[in-house]
Amino acid sequence: MRETVPVPIPIPVPAPAGLLLRRWRPADAAAVLTAFSDPLMSRQSAEPVDSLRAAEHWIAARTIQWDTDTAYSFAVVDGDHVVGQVCVGSVNRRHATGWVSYWTTPAARGRGVATHGCRALAGWAFADAGLFRLELGHRVNNPASCAVARAAGFAVEGLQRQKLAYDGLRHDVELHARLATDA
């Protein structure tokens, strides 16, 4: 385990103008609760985020993950407003790998927030967190997530058959990866 991973100042996102990546703050709990109240988001958390207290717990868990070098989660903010999250989790120091995840609030979708946030996250993960390979996956029936992955420089590597189960249905997942040496 690394002794410390640099605590970044807010990371400017190259485009669209005005976006920053920063660590989650306790004051973001209301924004987290609002984000997870969206039906598309409600199943994205291992535990329900259905109250302000649950949102505070969710933020506290992100801090613990950071402090234990297992995941690095950033709020994507536009001015003072949280518009999404990008995260590199499942950090494996031996192999210098991590798993990227992302989400955006309904109002931010279609604006490039996730794509630009993932690009900025990858730059930070390679330069500051010392990772070499980042992976991500999305359900094959989620073309918007695929577009984010491709536009953020993650190459398609394969199909993971019936990897995820939601509402009693199994879903195939397309795997993408980006290396520190990729252009």
C-alpha positions as CSV (number, residue, x, y, z in Angstrom):
1,M,0.0,0.0,0.0
2,R,1.2,3.5,-0.8
3,E,1.9,5.7,2.2
4,T,-0.2,8.5,0.8
5,V,-2.0,9.4,-2.4
6,P,-1.9,13.1,-3.0
7,V,-5.0,14.9,-1.8
8,P,-5.9,16.9,-4.9
9,I,-7.0,20.4,-5.0
10,P,-10.0,20.6,-7.2
11,I,-9.1,19.2,-10.5
12,P,-10.2,21.3,-13.5
13,V,-12.0,19.3,-16.1
14,P,-10.8,20.5,-19.5
15,A,-14.2,20.8,-21.0
16,P,-17.0,21.8,-20.6
17,A,-15.8,24.9,-18.9
18,G,-16.6,25.3,-15.3
19,L,-16.5,21.7,-14.1
20,L,-14.2,20.5,-11.4
21,L,-13.5,17.2,-9.7
22,R,-13.2,17.5,-5.9
23,R,-13.5,15.2,-2.9
24,W,-16.9,14.6,-1.5
25,R,-17.9,16.8,1.5
26,P,-20.5,16.2,4.2
27,A,-22.3,19.3,2.9
28,D,-23.0,17.3,-0.3
29,A,-25.5,15.0,1.4
30,A,-28.6,16.7,0.0
31,A,-27.2,16.5,-3.6
32,V,-26.3,12.8,-3.1
33,L,-29.8,12.1,-1.8
34,T,-31.3,13.9,-4.8
35,A,-29.1,12.0,-7.3
36,F,-30.0,8.6,-5.8
37,S,-33.7,9.4,-5.8
38,D,-33.6,9.1,-9.6
39,P,-34.9,5.6,-10.5
40,L,-31.9,5.0,-12.8
41,M,-29.6,5.6,-9.8
42,S,-31.4,3.8,-7.0
43,R,-29.8,0.5,-7.8
44,Q,-26.3,1.9,-8.2
45,S,-25.5,1.6,-4.5
46,A,-25.0,-1.5,-2.5
47,E,-27.2,0.1,0.2
48,P,-30.2,2.3,-0.3
49,V,-29.5,6.0,-0.3
50,D,-33.1,7.0,0.6
51,S,-32.6,9.5,3.5
52,L,-30.3,12.4,4.4
53,R,-28.6,10.1,7.0
54,A,-28.0,7.4,4.3
55,A,-26.5,10.0,2.0
56,E,-24.2,11.2,4.8
57,H,-23.2,7.5,5.4
58,W,-22.5,7.2,1.6
59,I,-20.2,10.2,1.7
60,A,-18.5,8.9,4.9
61,A,-17.9,5.6,3.1
62,R,-16.2,7.4,0.2
63,T,-13.8,9.0,2.8
64,I,-13.0,5.7,4.4
65,Q,-12.2,4.2,1.0
66,W,-9.9,7.1,0.2
67,D,-8.1,6.8,3.5
68,T,-7.6,3.0,3.1
69,D,-6.4,3.3,-0.5
70,T,-9.2,1.2,-1.9
71,A,-11.1,3.8,-4.0
72,Y,-10.9,7.4,-4.9
73,S,-14.3,9.1,-5.5
74,F,-14.7,12.6,-6.7
75,A,-17.8,14.8,-6.9
76,V,-18.1,16.4,-10.3
77,V,-19.2,20.0,-9.7
78,D,-20.4,22.8,-11.8
79,G,-19.9,25.9,-9.7
80,D,-21.5,25.0,-6.4
81,H,-23.7,22.2,-7.8
82,V,-22.9,18.5,-7.8
83,V,-23.6,17.2,-11.2
84,G,-22.1,13.7,-11.0
85,Q,-19.4,11.4,-9.7
86,V,-16.4,9.7,-11.1
87,C,-14.5,7.1,-9.1
88,V,-11.6,4.7,-9.4
89,G,-12.2,1.8,-7.1
90,S,-11.0,-1.8,-6.5
91,V,-7.5,-0.4,-6.5
92,N,-4.9,-3.1,-6.7
93,R,-1.5,-1.7,-5.9
94,R,0.4,-4.9,-6.9
95,H,-0.8,-4.6,-10.5
96,A,-1.5,-0.8,-10.5
97,T,-5.1,-1.3,-11.6
98,G,-8.4,0.2,-10.8
99,W,-12.1,0.0,-11.8
100,V,-13.8,3.2,-13.0
101,S,-17.4,4.1,-12.3
102,Y,-19.4,7.2,-13.0
103,W,-22.8,8.7,-12.8
104,T,-24.5,12.0,-13.5
105,T,-27.6,13.7,-12.2
106,P,-30.6,13.7,-14.6
107,A,-30.1,17.5,-15.3
108,A,-26.5,16.9,-16.3
109,R,-27.0,14.0,-18.7
110,G,-26.2,14.6,-22.3
111,R,-23.8,17.5,-21.5
112,G,-20.5,15.5,-21.6
113,V,-20.1,15.6,-17.8
114,A,-19.3,11.9,-17.4
115,T,-17.0,11.8,-20.4
116,H,-15.0,14.8,-19.4
117,G,-15.0,13.7,-15.7
118,C,-13.7,10.3,-16.7
119,R,-10.9,11.8,-18.8
120,A,-9.8,14.0,-15.9
121,L,-10.1,11.1,-13.4
122,A,-7.9,8.9,-15.7
123,G,-5.3,11.7,-15.9
124,W,-5.2,12.0,-12.1
125,A,-5.2,8.2,-11.6
126,F,-2.2,7.8,-13.9
127,A,-0.2,10.9,-12.8
128,D,-1.0,11.1,-9.1
129,A,-2.4,7.8,-7.9
130,G,0.3,5.7,-9.6
131,L,-2.1,3.5,-11.5
132,F,-1.3,2.0,-14.9
133,R,-4.5,0.3,-16.1
134,L,-8.1,1.4,-15.6
135,E,-11.1,-0.8,-16.4
136,L,-14.8,-0.1,-16.6
137,G,-17.9,-2.0,-17.7
138,H,-21.4,-1.3,-18.7
139,R,-24.5,-3.3,-19.5
140,V,-24.7,-3.8,-23.2
141,N,-28.2,-2.4,-23.2
142,N,-26.8,1.0,-22.0
143,P,-25.5,2.8,-25.1
144,A,-25.1,6.1,-23.3
145,S,-22.6,4.5,-20.9
146,C,-20.7,2.9,-23.8
147,A,-20.5,6.3,-25.5
148,V,-19.0,7.8,-22.4
149,A,-16.4,5.0,-22.1
150,R,-15.3,5.3,-25.7
151,A,-15.2,9.1,-25.8
152,A,-13.1,9.1,-22.6
153,G,-10.5,6.9,-24.3
154,F,-11.4,3.4,-22.9
155,A,-11.0,0.8,-25.6
156,V,-13.4,-2.1,-25.8
157,E,-11.8,-5.4,-24.7
158,G,-14.6,-7.9,-24.5
159,L,-17.9,-9.2,-23.3
160,Q,-18.6,-10.5,-19.8
161,R,-21.7,-12.8,-20.3
162,Q,-24.5,-12.4,-17.8
163,K,-22.3,-10.7,-15.2
164,L,-24.9,-8.5,-13.6
165,A,-28.4,-9.3,-12.2
166,Y,-31.1,-6.7,-11.8
167,D,-34.7,-7.4,-11.0
168,G,-34.3,-11.1,-11.7
169,L,-32.7,-10.6,-15.1
170,R,-29.1,-11.3,-16.1
171,H,-27.2,-8.7,-18.2
172,D,-24.1,-9.0,-20.3
173,V,-21.4,-6.4,-19.7
174,E,-19.0,-4.9,-22.2
175,L,-15.5,-4.4,-20.7
176,H,-13.4,-1.4,-21.6
177,A,-9.9,-0.4,-20.5
178,R,-7.5,2.5,-20.7
179,L,-3.7,2.3,-20.0
180,A,-1.4,5.0,-18.9
181,T,0.5,4.6,-22.2
182,D,-2.6,5.1,-24.3
183,A,-2.7,8.4,-26.3
